[in-house]
Amino acid sequence: MAEKSDLFQIKKSIETCVGERVQLKANKGRKKAFIKEGVIENSYPSIFIIKFENEYETTRRVSYSYTDVLTKAVELVICKDDKTIRVS
């Protein structure tokens, strides 16, 4: 069972990466996945926001909860200096 400290650790990991480029994989159910690259824009007590830009120069902001990362509904890979750091 997941503990409160696990959720706190995930939150701290994401808070330190605000402004960093990430690759996000969100499971949408029934073998469907959303894989996109974006920037962690902000971190709040219950959620964090990722900003995506597409080829049409439009910006899309999507919010996810830290529980989504804990339950592996969302996976983040931080792209920092050509290194990949997994947040989970």
HTML snippet that shows the backbone in 3Dmol.js (N, CA, C, O; Angstrom):
<script src="https://3Dmol.org/build/3Dmol-min.js"></script>
<div id="view" style="width:600px;height:400px;position:relative"></div>
<script>
const pdb = `
ATOM      1  N   MET A   1       0.840  -1.179   0.000  1.00  0.00           N
ATOM      2  CA  MET A   1       0.000   0.000   0.000  1.00  0.00           C
ATOM      3  C   MET A   1       0.885   1.243   0.000  1.00  0.00           C
ATOM      4  O   MET A   1       1.920   1.288   0.666  1.00  0.00           O
ATOM      5  N   ALA A   2       0.465   2.234  -0.747  1.00  0.00           N
ATOM      6  CA  ALA A   2       1.233   3.470  -0.840  1.00  0.00           C
ATOM      7  C   ALA A   2       1.097   4.268   0.452  1.00  0.00           C
ATOM      8  O   ALA A   2       0.031   4.331   1.063  1.00  0.00           O
ATOM      9  N   GLU A   3       2.196   4.865   0.837  1.00  0.00           N
ATOM     10  CA  GLU A   3       2.200   5.643   2.064  1.00  0.00           C
ATOM     11  C   GLU A   3       2.190   7.131   1.747  1.00  0.00           C
ATOM     12  O   GLU A   3       2.445   7.549   0.618  1.00  0.00           O
ATOM     13  N   LYS A   4       1.893   7.906   2.756  1.00  0.00           N
ATOM     14  CA  LYS A   4       1.859   9.352   2.609  1.00  0.00           C
ATOM     15  C   LYS A   4       3.243   9.898   2.269  1.00  0.00           C
ATOM     16  O   LYS A   4       3.359  10.891   1.551  1.00  0.00           O
ATOM     17  N   SER A   5       4.285   9.260   2.778  1.00  0.00           N
ATOM     18  CA  SER A   5       5.644   9.715   2.498  1.00  0.00           C
ATOM     19  C   SER A   5       6.004   9.523   1.026  1.00  0.00           C
ATOM     20  O   SER A   5       6.773  10.307   0.470  1.00  0.00           O
ATOM     21  N   ASP A   6       5.445   8.473   0.381  1.00  0.00           N
ATOM     22  CA  ASP A   6       5.688   8.265  -1.047  1.00  0.00           C
ATOM     23  C   ASP A   6       5.116   9.424  -1.858  1.00  0.00           C
ATOM     24  O   ASP A   6       5.761   9.926  -2.779  1.00  0.00           O
ATOM     25  N   LEU A   7       3.926   9.836  -1.514  1.00  0.00           N
ATOM     26  CA  LEU A   7       3.269  10.947  -2.199  1.00  0.00           C
ATOM     27  C   LEU A   7       4.042  12.246  -1.975  1.00  0.00           C
ATOM     28  O   LEU A   7       4.185  13.053  -2.893  1.00  0.00           O
ATOM     29  N   PHE A   8       4.532  12.443  -0.766  1.00  0.00           N
ATOM     30  CA  PHE A   8       5.328  13.627  -0.444  1.00  0.00           C
ATOM     31  C   PHE A   8       6.630  13.634  -1.244  1.00  0.00           C
ATOM     32  O   PHE A   8       7.060  14.683  -1.722  1.00  0.00           O
ATOM     33  N   GLN A   9       7.254  12.474  -1.389  1.00  0.00           N
ATOM     34  CA  GLN A   9       8.498  12.360  -2.153  1.00  0.00           C
ATOM     35  C   GLN A   9       8.265  12.686  -3.628  1.00  0.00           C
ATOM     36  O   GLN A   9       9.076  13.377  -4.244  1.00  0.00           O
ATOM     37  N   ILE A  10       7.169  12.196  -4.192  1.00  0.00           N
ATOM     38  CA  ILE A  10       6.834  12.491  -5.589  1.00  0.00           C
ATOM     39  C   ILE A  10       6.607  13.991  -5.761  1.00  0.00           C
ATOM     40  O   ILE A  10       7.079  14.590  -6.728  1.00  0.00           O
ATOM     41  N   LYS A  11       5.890  14.586  -4.830  1.00  0.00           N
ATOM     42  CA  LYS A  11       5.612  16.023  -4.893  1.00  0.00           C
ATOM     43  C   LYS A  11       6.906  16.828  -4.857  1.00  0.00           C
ATOM     44  O   LYS A  11       7.071  17.762  -5.641  1.00  0.00           O
ATOM     45  N   LYS A  12       7.818  16.483  -3.965  1.00  0.00           N
ATOM     46  CA  LYS A  12       9.097  17.192  -3.863  1.00  0.00           C
ATOM     47  C   LYS A  12       9.928  17.023  -5.134  1.00  0.00           C
ATOM     48  O   LYS A  12      10.574  17.970  -5.583  1.00  0.00           O
ATOM     49  N   SER A  13       9.916  15.821  -5.716  1.00  0.00           N
ATOM     50  CA  SER A  13      10.658  15.571  -6.954  1.00  0.00           C
ATOM     51  C   SER A  13      10.142  16.443  -8.088  1.00  0.00           C
ATOM     52  O   SER A  13      10.925  16.990  -8.865  1.00  0.00           O
ATOM     53  N   ILE A  14       8.842  16.569  -8.181  1.00  0.00           N
ATOM     54  CA  ILE A  14       8.252  17.375  -9.250  1.00  0.00           C
ATOM     55  C   ILE A  14       8.471  18.861  -8.991  1.00  0.00           C
ATOM     56  O   ILE A  14       8.722  19.617  -9.930  1.00  0.00           O
ATOM     57  N   GLU A  15       8.380  19.292  -7.736  1.00  0.00           N
ATOM     58  CA  GLU A  15       8.596  20.706  -7.411  1.00  0.00           C
ATOM     59  C   GLU A  15      10.004  21.164  -7.773  1.00  0.00           C
ATOM     60  O   GLU A  15      10.191  22.310  -8.181  1.00  0.00           O
ATOM     61  N   THR A  16      10.991  20.294  -7.631  1.00  0.00           N
ATOM     62  CA  THR A  16      12.365  20.679  -7.968  1.00  0.00           C
ATOM     63  C   THR A  16      12.585  20.757  -9.473  1.00  0.00           C
ATOM     64  O   THR A  16      13.589  21.307  -9.925  1.00  0.00           O
ATOM     65  N   CYS A  17      11.661  20.213 -10.247  1.00  0.00           N
ATOM     66  CA  CYS A  17      11.816  20.178 -11.702  1.00  0.00           C
ATOM     67  C   CYS A  17      10.907  21.164 -12.426  1.00  0.00           C
ATOM     68  O   CYS A  17      10.722  21.043 -13.638  1.00  0.00           O
ATOM     69  N   VAL A  18      10.342  22.123 -11.729  1.00  0.00           N
ATOM     70  CA  VAL A  18       9.492  23.127 -12.381  1.00  0.00           C
ATOM     71  C   VAL A  18      10.343  23.898 -13.386  1.00  0.00           C
ATOM     72  O   VAL A  18      11.431  24.371 -13.058  1.00  0.00           O
ATOM     73  N   GLY A  19       9.841  24.019 -14.604  1.00  0.00           N
ATOM     74  CA  GLY A  19      10.576  24.685 -15.674  1.00  0.00           C
ATOM     75  C   GLY A  19      11.387  23.739 -16.531  1.00  0.00           C
ATOM     76  O   GLY A  19      11.933  24.152 -17.554  1.00  0.00           O
ATOM     77  N   GLU A  20      11.479  22.486 -16.140  1.00  0.00           N
ATOM     78  CA  GLU A  20      12.259  21.493 -16.884  1.00  0.00           C
ATOM     79  C   GLU A  20      11.403  20.828 -17.960  1.00  0.00           C
ATOM     80  O   GLU A  20      10.185  20.718 -17.821  1.00  0.00           O
ATOM     81  N   ARG A  21      12.052  20.390 -19.022  1.00  0.00           N
ATOM     82  CA  ARG A  21      11.386  19.663 -20.095  1.00  0.00           C
ATOM     83  C   ARG A  21      11.198  18.214 -19.658  1.00  0.00           C
ATOM     84  O   ARG A  21      12.121  17.590 -19.133  1.00  0.00           O
ATOM     85  N   VAL A  22       9.990  17.683 -19.880  1.00  0.00           N
ATOM     86  CA  VAL A  22       9.670  16.316 -19.493  1.00  0.00           C
ATOM     87  C   VAL A  22       8.982  15.591 -20.640  1.00  0.00           C
ATOM     88  O   VAL A  22       8.375  16.201 -21.521  1.00  0.00           O
ATOM     89  N   GLN A  23       9.096  14.281 -20.599  1.00  0.00           N
ATOM     90  CA  GLN A  23       8.316  13.439 -21.496  1.00  0.00           C
ATOM     91  C   GLN A  23       7.256  12.773 -20.631  1.00  0.00           C
ATOM     92  O   GLN A  23       7.571  12.135 -19.627  1.00  0.00           O
ATOM     93  N   LEU A  24       6.001  12.926 -21.028  1.00  0.00           N
ATOM     94  CA  LEU A  24       4.887  12.433 -20.239  1.00  0.00           C
ATOM     95  C   LEU A  24       4.195  11.302 -20.980  1.00  0.00           C
ATOM     96  O   LEU A  24       3.947  11.385 -22.183  1.00  0.00           O
ATOM     97  N   LYS A  25       3.889  10.249 -20.243  1.00  0.00           N
ATOM     98  CA  LYS A  25       3.102   9.149 -20.789  1.00  0.00           C
ATOM     99  C   LYS A  25       1.901   8.976 -19.874  1.00  0.00           C
ATOM    100  O   LYS A  25       2.041   8.615 -18.705  1.00  0.00           O
ATOM    101  N   ALA A  26       0.715   9.239 -20.421  1.00  0.00           N
ATOM    102  CA  ALA A  26      -0.521   9.115 -19.650  1.00  0.00           C
ATOM    103  C   ALA A  26      -1.328   7.957 -20.207  1.00  0.00           C
ATOM    104  O   ALA A  26      -1.627   7.916 -21.400  1.00  0.00           O
ATOM    105  N   ASN A  27      -1.677   7.022 -19.348  1.00  0.00           N
ATOM    106  CA  ASN A  27      -2.501   5.892 -19.759  1.00  0.00           C
ATOM    107  C   ASN A  27      -3.952   6.341 -19.808  1.00  0.00           C
ATOM    108  O   ASN A  27      -4.494   6.854 -18.829  1.00  0.00           O
ATOM    109  N   LYS A  28      -4.571   6.138 -20.967  1.00  0.00           N
ATOM    110  CA  LYS A  28      -5.961   6.559 -21.144  1.00  0.00           C
ATOM    111  C   LYS A  28      -6.925   5.385 -21.082  1.00  0.00           C
ATOM    112  O   LYS A  28      -8.121   5.548 -21.320  1.00  0.00           O
ATOM    113  N   GLY A  29      -6.414   4.212 -20.767  1.00  0.00           N
ATOM    114  CA  GLY A  29      -7.271   3.039 -20.626  1.00  0.00           C
ATOM    115  C   GLY A  29      -7.378   2.246 -21.912  1.00  0.00           C
ATOM    116  O   GLY A  29      -7.210   2.782 -23.007  1.00  0.00           O
ATOM    117  N   ARG A  30      -7.659   0.973 -21.764  1.00  0.00           N
ATOM    118  CA  ARG A  30      -7.853   0.051 -22.882  1.00  0.00           C
ATOM    119  C   ARG A  30      -6.735   0.134 -23.919  1.00  0.00           C
ATOM    120  O   ARG A  30      -6.985   0.277 -25.116  1.00  0.00           O
ATOM    121  N   LYS A  31      -5.506   0.040 -23.436  1.00  0.00           N
ATOM    122  CA  LYS A  31      -4.310   0.001 -24.272  1.00  0.00           C
ATOM    123  C   LYS A  31      -4.073   1.285 -25.068  1.00  0.00           C
ATOM    124  O   LYS A  31      -3.431   1.255 -26.119  1.00  0.00           O
ATOM    125  N   LYS A  32      -4.580   2.396 -24.579  1.00  0.00           N
ATOM    126  CA  LYS A  32      -4.356   3.687 -25.219  1.00  0.00           C
ATOM    127  C   LYS A  32      -3.437   4.509 -24.325  1.00  0.00           C
ATOM    128  O   LYS A  32      -3.616   4.560 -23.108  1.00  0.00           O
ATOM    129  N   ALA A  33      -2.466   5.142 -24.937  1.00  0.00           N
ATOM    130  CA  ALA A  33      -1.529   5.963 -24.170  1.00  0.00           C
ATOM    131  C   ALA A  33      -1.301   7.281 -24.899  1.00  0.00           C
ATOM    132  O   ALA A  33      -1.308   7.339 -26.128  1.00  0.00           O
ATOM    133  N   PHE A  34      -1.101   8.325 -24.126  1.00  0.00           N
ATOM    134  CA  PHE A  34      -0.831   9.669 -24.617  1.00  0.00           C
ATOM    135  C   PHE A  34       0.620   9.963 -24.277  1.00  0.00           C
ATOM    136  O   PHE A  34       0.961  10.084 -23.100  1.00  0.00           O
ATOM    137  N   ILE A  35       1.485  10.082 -25.283  1.00  0.00           N
ATOM    138  CA  ILE A  35       2.903  10.359 -25.052  1.00  0.00           C
ATOM    139  C   ILE A  35       3.221  11.701 -25.695  1.00  0.00           C
ATOM    140  O   ILE A  35       3.029  11.889 -26.896  1.00  0.00           O
ATOM    141  N   LYS A  36       3.707  12.626 -24.885  1.00  0.00           N
ATOM    142  CA  LYS A  36       3.972  13.973 -25.369  1.00  0.00           C
ATOM    143  C   LYS A  36       5.111  14.577 -24.568  1.00  0.00           C
ATOM    144  O   LYS A  36       5.363  14.171 -23.434  1.00  0.00           O
ATOM    145  N   GLU A  37       5.798  15.544 -25.156  1.00  0.00           N
ATOM    146  CA  GLU A  37       6.875  16.238 -24.471  1.00  0.00           C
ATOM    147  C   GLU A  37       6.415  17.655 -24.143  1.00  0.00           C
ATOM    148  O   GLU A  37       5.820  18.334 -24.980  1.00  0.00           O
ATOM    149  N   GLY A  38       6.693  18.090 -22.931  1.00  0.00           N
ATOM    150  CA  GLY A  38       6.271  19.416 -22.500  1.00  0.00           C
ATOM    151  C   GLY A  38       7.153  19.943 -21.384  1.00  0.00           C
ATOM    152  O   GLY A  38       8.233  19.412 -21.127  1.00  0.00           O
ATOM    153  N   VAL A  39       6.685  20.989 -20.724  1.00  0.00           N
ATOM    154  CA  VAL A  39       7.432  21.642 -19.653  1.00  0.00           C
ATOM    155  C   VAL A  39       6.550  21.680 -18.405  1.00  0.00           C
ATOM    156  O   VAL A  39       5.368  22.018 -18.482  1.00  0.00           O
ATOM    157  N   ILE A  40       7.131  21.330 -17.260  1.00  0.00           N
ATOM    158  CA  ILE A  40       6.391  21.455 -16.000  1.00  0.00           C
ATOM    159  C   ILE A  40       6.288  22.946 -15.700  1.00  0.00           C
ATOM    160  O   ILE A  40       7.287  23.610 -15.423  1.00  0.00           O
ATOM    161  N   GLU A  41       5.071  23.452 -15.759  1.00  0.00           N
ATOM    162  CA  GLU A  41       4.876  24.894 -15.626  1.00  0.00           C
ATOM    163  C   GLU A  41       4.758  25.337 -14.176  1.00  0.00           C
ATOM    164  O   GLU A  41       5.353  26.339 -13.779  1.00  0.00           O
ATOM    165  N   ASN A  42       3.995  24.596 -13.386  1.00  0.00           N
ATOM    166  CA  ASN A  42       3.799  24.998 -12.001  1.00  0.00           C
ATOM    167  C   ASN A  42       3.428  23.795 -11.155  1.00  0.00           C
ATOM    168  O   ASN A  42       2.973  22.771 -11.665  1.00  0.00           O
ATOM    169  N   SER A  43       3.628  23.936  -9.861  1.00  0.00           N
ATOM    170  CA  SER A  43       3.313  22.876  -8.915  1.00  0.00           C
ATOM    171  C   SER A  43       2.468  23.465  -7.795  1.00  0.00           C
ATOM    172  O   SER A  43       2.825  24.487  -7.208  1.00  0.00           O
ATOM    173  N   TYR A  44       1.364  22.826  -7.506  1.00  0.00           N
ATOM    174  CA  TYR A  44       0.443  23.260  -6.462  1.00  0.00           C
ATOM    175  C   TYR A  44       0.333  22.159  -5.413  1.00  0.00           C
ATOM    176  O   TYR A  44       0.879  21.075  -5.614  1.00  0.00           O
ATOM    177  N   PRO A  45      -0.360  22.406  -4.295  1.00  0.00           N
ATOM    178  CA  PRO A  45      -0.432  21.386  -3.238  1.00  0.00           C
ATOM    179  C   PRO A  45      -1.006  20.040  -3.677  1.00  0.00           C
ATOM    180  O   PRO A  45      -0.575  19.004  -3.172  1.00  0.00           O
ATOM    181  N   SER A  46      -1.961  20.027  -4.598  1.00  0.00           N
ATOM    182  CA  SER A  46      -2.579  18.759  -4.998  1.00  0.00           C
ATOM    183  C   SER A  46      -2.307  18.363  -6.438  1.00  0.00           C
ATOM    184  O   SER A  46      -2.435  17.192  -6.794  1.00  0.00           O
ATOM    185  N   ILE A  47      -1.931  19.332  -7.275  1.00  0.00           N
ATOM    186  CA  ILE A  47      -1.744  19.061  -8.704  1.00  0.00           C
ATOM    187  C   ILE A  47      -0.476  19.729  -9.224  1.00  0.00           C
ATOM    188  O   ILE A  47       0.115  20.579  -8.558  1.00  0.00           O
ATOM    189  N   PHE A  48      -0.075  19.330 -10.421  1.00  0.00           N
ATOM    190  CA  PHE A  48       0.981  20.022 -11.149  1.00  0.00           C
ATOM    191  C   PHE A  48       0.500  20.220 -12.578  1.00  0.00           C
ATOM    192  O   PHE A  48      -0.336  19.461 -13.069  1.00  0.00           O
ATOM    193  N   ILE A  49       1.030  21.241 -13.245  1.00  0.00           N
ATOM    194  CA  ILE A  49       0.578  21.603 -14.583  1.00  0.00           C
ATOM    195  C   ILE A  49       1.725  21.441 -15.563  1.00  0.00           C
ATOM    196  O   ILE A  49       2.850  21.871 -15.308  1.00  0.00           O
ATOM    197  N   ILE A  50       1.418  20.808 -16.692  1.00  0.00           N
ATOM    198  CA  ILE A  50       2.393  20.638 -17.764  1.00  0.00           C
ATOM    199  C   ILE A  50       1.891  21.391 -18.985  1.00  0.00           C
ATOM    200  O   ILE A  50       0.725  21.279 -19.364  1.00  0.00           O
ATOM    201  N   LYS A  51       2.787  22.160 -19.596  1.00  0.00           N
ATOM    202  CA  LYS A  51       2.447  22.945 -20.779  1.00  0.00           C
ATOM    203  C   LYS A  51       2.996  22.235 -22.013  1.00  0.00           C
ATOM    204  O   LYS A  51       4.184  21.924 -22.096  1.00  0.00           O
ATOM    205  N   PHE A  52       2.101  21.988 -22.968  1.00  0.00           N
ATOM    206  CA  PHE A  52       2.469  21.357 -24.230  1.00  0.00           C
ATOM    207  C   PHE A  52       2.313  22.368 -25.352  1.00  0.00           C
ATOM    208  O   PHE A  52       1.398  23.191 -25.332  1.00  0.00           O
ATOM    209  N   GLU A  53       3.209  22.305 -26.331  1.00  0.00           N
ATOM    210  CA  GLU A  53       3.066  23.109 -27.540  1.00  0.00           C
ATOM    211  C   GLU A  53       3.049  22.156 -28.719  1.00  0.00           C
ATOM    212  O   GLU A  53       3.802  21.183 -28.756  1.00  0.00           O
ATOM    213  N   ASN A  54       2.179  22.441 -29.686  1.00  0.00           N
ATOM    214  CA  ASN A  54       2.126  21.569 -30.854  1.00  0.00           C
ATOM    215  C   ASN A  54       2.665  22.288 -32.082  1.00  0.00           C
ATOM    216  O   ASN A  54       3.145  23.418 -31.993  1.00  0.00           O
ATOM    217  N   GLU A  55       2.580  21.628 -33.215  1.00  0.00           N
ATOM    218  CA  GLU A  55       3.160  22.168 -34.443  1.00  0.00           C
ATOM    219  C   GLU A  55       2.421  23.402 -34.960  1.00  0.00           C
ATOM    220  O   GLU A  55       2.941  24.100 -35.830  1.00  0.00           O
ATOM    221  N   TYR A  56       1.242  23.683 -34.455  1.00  0.00           N
ATOM    222  CA  TYR A  56       0.471  24.847 -34.887  1.00  0.00           C
ATOM    223  C   TYR A  56       0.685  26.046 -33.971  1.00  0.00           C
ATOM    224  O   TYR A  56      -0.061  27.023 -34.042  1.00  0.00           O
ATOM    225  N   GLU A  57       1.682  25.978 -33.125  1.00  0.00           N
ATOM    226  CA  GLU A  57       2.058  27.036 -32.192  1.00  0.00           C
ATOM    227  C   GLU A  57       0.934  27.400 -31.220  1.00  0.00           C
ATOM    228  O   GLU A  57       0.820  28.549 -30.792  1.00  0.00           O
ATOM    229  N   THR A  58       0.126  26.433 -30.884  1.00  0.00           N
ATOM    230  CA  THR A  58      -0.877  26.646 -29.847  1.00  0.00           C
ATOM    231  C   THR A  58      -0.394  25.980 -28.567  1.00  0.00           C
ATOM    232  O   THR A  58       0.294  24.960 -28.604  1.00  0.00           O
ATOM    233  N   THR A  59      -0.757  26.563 -27.451  1.00  0.00           N
ATOM    234  CA  THR A  59      -0.326  26.052 -26.158  1.00  0.00           C
ATOM    235  C   THR A  59      -1.491  25.353 -25.480  1.00  0.00           C
ATOM    236  O   THR A  59      -2.625  25.830 -25.496  1.00  0.00           O
ATOM    237  N   ARG A  60      -1.183  24.218 -24.887  1.00  0.00           N
ATOM    238  CA  ARG A  60      -2.191  23.460 -24.146  1.00  0.00           C
ATOM    239  C   ARG A  60      -1.629  23.169 -22.763  1.00  0.00           C
ATOM    240  O   ARG A  60      -0.493  22.714 -22.632  1.00  0.00           O
ATOM    241  N   ARG A  61      -2.414  23.429 -21.748  1.00  0.00           N
ATOM    242  CA  ARG A  61      -1.998  23.149 -20.375  1.00  0.00           C
ATOM    243  C   ARG A  61      -2.886  22.051 -19.812  1.00  0.00           C
ATOM    244  O   ARG A  61      -4.111  22.093 -19.929  1.00  0.00           O
ATOM    245  N   VAL A  62      -2.240  21.068 -19.200  1.00  0.00           N
ATOM    246  CA  VAL A  62      -2.966  19.934 -18.632  1.00  0.00           C
ATOM    247  C   VAL A  62      -2.513  19.763 -17.192  1.00  0.00           C
ATOM    248  O   VAL A  62      -1.321  19.843 -16.894  1.00  0.00           O
ATOM    249  N   SER A  63      -3.467  19.526 -16.302  1.00  0.00           N
ATOM    250  CA  SER A  63      -3.115  19.320 -14.896  1.00  0.00           C
ATOM    251  C   SER A  63      -3.251  17.843 -14.545  1.00  0.00           C
ATOM    252  O   SER A  63      -4.147  17.150 -15.026  1.00  0.00           O
ATOM    253  N   TYR A  64      -2.350  17.386 -13.705  1.00  0.00           N
ATOM    254  CA  TYR A  64      -2.346  16.012 -13.208  1.00  0.00           C
ATOM    255  C   TYR A  64      -2.146  16.058 -11.702  1.00  0.00           C
ATOM    256  O   TYR A  64      -1.552  17.001 -11.177  1.00  0.00           O
ATOM    257  N   SER A  65      -2.635  15.055 -11.018  1.00  0.00           N
ATOM    258  CA  SER A  65      -2.435  14.994  -9.569  1.00  0.00           C
ATOM    259  C   SER A  65      -1.210  14.129  -9.269  1.00  0.00           C
ATOM    260  O   SER A  65      -0.785  13.323 -10.097  1.00  0.00           O
ATOM    261  N   TYR A  66      -0.662  14.308  -8.088  1.00  0.00           N
ATOM    262  CA  TYR A  66       0.482  13.502  -7.672  1.00  0.00           C
ATOM    263  C   TYR A  66       0.069  12.045  -7.494  1.00  0.00           C
ATOM    264  O   TYR A  66       0.897  11.143  -7.616  1.00  0.00           O
ATOM    265  N   THR A  67      -1.199  11.819  -7.210  1.00  0.00           N
ATOM    266  CA  THR A  67      -1.718  10.456  -7.082  1.00  0.00           C
ATOM    267  C   THR A  67      -1.666   9.729  -8.419  1.00  0.00           C
ATOM    268  O   THR A  67      -1.469   8.514  -8.459  1.00  0.00           O
ATOM    269  N   ASP A  68      -1.843  10.474  -9.527  1.00  0.00           N
ATOM    270  CA  ASP A  68      -1.727   9.865 -10.854  1.00  0.00           C
ATOM    271  C   ASP A  68      -0.333   9.278 -11.067  1.00  0.00           C
ATOM    272  O   ASP A  68      -0.189   8.206 -11.655  1.00  0.00           O
ATOM    273  N   VAL A  69       0.682   9.978 -10.590  1.00  0.00           N
ATOM    274  CA  VAL A  69       2.059   9.480 -10.709  1.00  0.00           C
ATOM    275  C   VAL A  69       2.255   8.277  -9.791  1.00  0.00           C
ATOM    276  O   VAL A  69       2.894   7.297 -10.174  1.00  0.00           O
ATOM    277  N   LEU A  70       1.707   8.354  -8.585  1.00  0.00           N
ATOM    278  CA  LEU A  70       1.838   7.268  -7.613  1.00  0.00           C
ATOM    279  C   LEU A  70       1.193   5.982  -8.119  1.00  0.00           C
ATOM    280  O   LEU A  70       1.746   4.897  -7.937  1.00  0.00           O
ATOM    281  N   THR A  71       0.033   6.096  -8.747  1.00  0.00           N
ATOM    282  CA  THR A  71      -0.686   4.915  -9.249  1.00  0.00           C
ATOM    283  C   THR A  71      -0.238   4.506 -10.646  1.00  0.00           C
ATOM    284  O   THR A  71      -0.783   3.569 -11.228  1.00  0.00           O
ATOM    285  N   LYS A  72       0.754   5.211 -11.182  1.00  0.00           N
ATOM    286  CA  LYS A  72       1.324   4.934 -12.497  1.00  0.00           C
ATOM    287  C   LYS A  72       0.336   5.147 -13.644  1.00  0.00           C
ATOM    288  O   LYS A  72       0.491   4.553 -14.711  1.00  0.00           O
ATOM    289  N   ALA A  73      -0.668   5.984 -13.435  1.00  0.00           N
ATOM    290  CA  ALA A  73      -1.545   6.401 -14.527  1.00  0.00           C
ATOM    291  C   ALA A  73      -0.818   7.422 -15.395  1.00  0.00           C
ATOM    292  O   ALA A  73      -1.132   7.589 -16.574  1.00  0.00           O
ATOM    293  N   VAL A  74       0.166   8.109 -14.790  1.00  0.00           N
ATOM    294  CA  VAL A  74       1.003   9.077 -15.491  1.00  0.00           C
ATOM    295  C   VAL A  74       2.452   8.753 -15.163  1.00  0.00           C
ATOM    296  O   VAL A  74       2.800   8.542 -14.001  1.00  0.00           O
ATOM    297  N   GLU A  75       3.296   8.715 -16.191  1.00  0.00           N
ATOM    298  CA  GLU A  75       4.733   8.495 -15.995  1.00  0.00           C
ATOM    299  C   GLU A  75       5.476   9.698 -16.543  1.00  0.00           C
ATOM    300  O   GLU A  75       5.183  10.165 -17.644  1.00  0.00           O
ATOM    301  N   LEU A  76       6.440  10.203 -15.779  1.00  0.00           N
ATOM    302  CA  LEU A  76       7.237  11.350 -16.191  1.00  0.00           C
ATOM    303  C   LEU A  76       8.690  10.944 -16.340  1.00  0.00           C
ATOM    304  O   LEU A  76       9.244  10.243 -15.494  1.00  0.00           O
ATOM    305  N   VAL A  77       9.302  11.396 -17.432  1.00  0.00           N
ATOM    306  CA  VAL A  77      10.738  11.242 -17.624  1.00  0.00           C
ATOM    307  C   VAL A  77      11.285  12.642 -17.834  1.00  0.00           C
ATOM    308  O   VAL A  77      10.892  13.325 -18.780  1.00  0.00           O
ATOM    309  N   ILE A  78      12.178  13.073 -16.972  1.00  0.00           N
ATOM    310  CA  ILE A  78      12.726  14.420 -17.037  1.00  0.00           C
ATOM    311  C   ILE A  78      13.932  14.413 -17.960  1.00  0.00           C
ATOM    312  O   ILE A  78      14.867  13.634 -17.770  1.00  0.00           O
ATOM    313  N   CYS A  79      13.906  15.277 -18.951  1.00  0.00           N
ATOM    314  CA  CYS A  79      14.983  15.377 -19.937  1.00  0.00           C
ATOM    315  C   CYS A  79      15.904  16.515 -19.506  1.00  0.00           C
ATOM    316  O   CYS A  79      15.643  17.679 -19.809  1.00  0.00           O
ATOM    317  N   LYS A  80      16.963  16.183 -18.809  1.00  0.00           N
ATOM    318  CA  LYS A  80      17.876  17.184 -18.269  1.00  0.00           C
ATOM    319  C   LYS A  80      19.285  16.868 -18.757  1.00  0.00           C
ATOM    320  O   LYS A  80      19.830  15.811 -18.440  1.00  0.00           O
ATOM    321  N   ASP A  81      19.873  17.775 -19.524  1.00  0.00           N
ATOM    322  CA  ASP A  81      21.227  17.611 -20.054  1.00  0.00           C
ATOM    323  C   ASP A  81      21.390  16.280 -20.783  1.00  0.00           C
ATOM    324  O   ASP A  81      22.387  15.582 -20.599  1.00  0.00           O
ATOM    325  N   ASP A  82      20.414  15.937 -21.603  1.00  0.00           N
ATOM    326  CA  ASP A  82      20.401  14.687 -22.370  1.00  0.00           C
ATOM    327  C   ASP A  82      20.444  13.443 -21.490  1.00  0.00           C
ATOM    328  O   ASP A  82      20.829  12.370 -21.955  1.00  0.00           O
ATOM    329  N   LYS A  83      20.057  13.575 -20.241  1.00  0.00           N
ATOM    330  CA  LYS A  83      19.928  12.430 -19.339  1.00  0.00           C
ATOM    331  C   LYS A  83      18.450  12.249 -19.043  1.00  0.00           C
ATOM    332  O   LYS A  83      17.693  13.220 -19.018  1.00  0.00           O
ATOM    333  N   THR A  84      18.046  11.034 -18.822  1.00  0.00           N
ATOM    334  CA  THR A  84      16.652  10.801 -18.466  1.00  0.00           C
ATOM    335  C   THR A  84      16.571  10.427 -16.998  1.00  0.00           C
ATOM    336  O   THR A  84      17.269   9.526 -16.531  1.00  0.00           O
ATOM    337  N   ILE A  85      15.716  11.124 -16.283  1.00  0.00           N
ATOM    338  CA  ILE A  85      15.492  10.862 -14.866  1.00  0.00           C
ATOM    339  C   ILE A  85      14.020  10.521 -14.715  1.00  0.00           C
ATOM    340  O   ILE A  85      13.152  11.321 -15.066  1.00  0.00           O
ATOM    341  N   ARG A  86      13.743   9.353 -14.201  1.00  0.00           N
ATOM    342  CA  ARG A  86      12.362   8.894 -14.066  1.00  0.00           C
ATOM    343  C   ARG A  86      11.801   9.332 -12.719  1.00  0.00           C
ATOM    344  O   ARG A  86      12.441   9.167 -11.681  1.00  0.00           O
ATOM    345  N   VAL A  87      10.594   9.895 -12.751  1.00  0.00           N
ATOM    346  CA  VAL A  87       9.894  10.289 -11.528  1.00  0.00           C
ATOM    347  C   VAL A  87       8.799   9.277 -11.290  1.00  0.00           C
ATOM    348  O   VAL A  87       7.896   9.135 -12.115  1.00  0.00           O
ATOM    349  N   SER A  88       8.862   8.566 -10.170  1.00  0.00           N
ATOM    350  CA  SER A  88       7.794   7.615  -9.819  1.00  0.00           C
ATOM    351  C   SER A  88       7.881   7.262  -8.362  1.00  0.00           C
ATOM    352  O   SER A  88       7.072   6.476  -7.868  1.00  0.00           O
TER     353      SER A  88
END
`;
const viewer = $3Dmol.createViewer("view");
viewer.addModel(pdb, "pdb");
viewer.setStyle({}, {cartoon: {color: "spectrum"}});
viewer.zoomTo();
viewer.render();
</script>
